[in-house]
Amino acid sequence: MLQIFLVVTVLIAIFVVMMAIGIIIKGKFSDTHIGHNTEMKKRGITCAKNESTFCQGRLDSETCRGCRI
């Protein structure tokens, strides 16, 4: 049981070190925000927070006709 725990711990440590090296080489952490993803923008998918902020107070406008905020 102890051997399995040690092996798993070593594997996780190696994985974490490899991820850290990848971030150091790139010089930045990957941007995971939906609003900054170019493929999401192409498909017209936006962040729900931005969409609700945009639609507040505009229930009569044509762009937010479906909103019921």
C-alpha positions in Angstrom: 0.0 0.0 0.0 2.8 2.4 0.9 4.6 1.6 -2.4 1.5 2.5 -4.4 1.2 5.8 -2.5 4.8 6.7 -3.2 4.6 5.8 -6.9 1.4 7.9 -7.3 3.0 10.8 -5.4 6.1 10.7 -7.6 4.0 10.6 -10.8 1.9 13.6 -9.6 5.0 15.5 -8.7 6.5 14.8 -12.2 3.3 15.9 -13.8 3.2 19.2 -11.8 6.8 19.9 -12.6 6.2 19.3 -16.4 3.2 21.7 -16.3 5.3 24.3 -14.6 8.1 24.0 -17.1 5.5 24.4 -19.9 4.2 27.6 -18.4 7.7 28.9 -17.9 8.6 28.2 -21.5 5.5 29.8 -22.9 6.0 32.8 -20.6 2.3 33.0 -19.6 -0.5 30.9 -18.3 -3.2 29.9 -20.9 -6.2 32.2 -21.1 -9.3 30.1 -20.4 -11.8 33.0 -20.4 -14.6 32.3 -22.9 -14.7 35.9 -24.1 -11.1 35.8 -25.2 -11.2 32.5 -27.1 -11.2 33.1 -30.9 -13.0 29.8 -31.8 -15.8 30.7 -29.4 -16.1 34.2 -31.0 -16.3 32.6 -34.5 -19.3 30.5 -33.3 -21.0 33.5 -31.6 -20.6 32.1 -28.1 -20.0 34.7 -25.4 -19.6 34.7 -21.6 -23.0 34.5 -19.8 -21.9 37.3 -17.5 -21.2 39.7 -20.3 -24.4 38.8 -22.1 -26.5 39.5 -19.0 -24.7 42.8 -18.4 -25.4 43.8 -22.0 -29.1 43.0 -21.8 -29.9 44.7 -18.5 -32.3 47.5 -19.1 -32.8 46.8 -22.8 -35.8 44.5 -22.8 -37.4 46.6 -25.6 -34.4 46.6 -27.9 -34.3 44.2 -30.8 -31.0 42.6 -29.8 -32.4 41.4 -26.4 -35.9 40.5 -27.3 -35.5 37.0 -25.9 -34.0 38.2 -22.6 -36.3 38.2 -19.6 -33.8 39.7 -17.0 
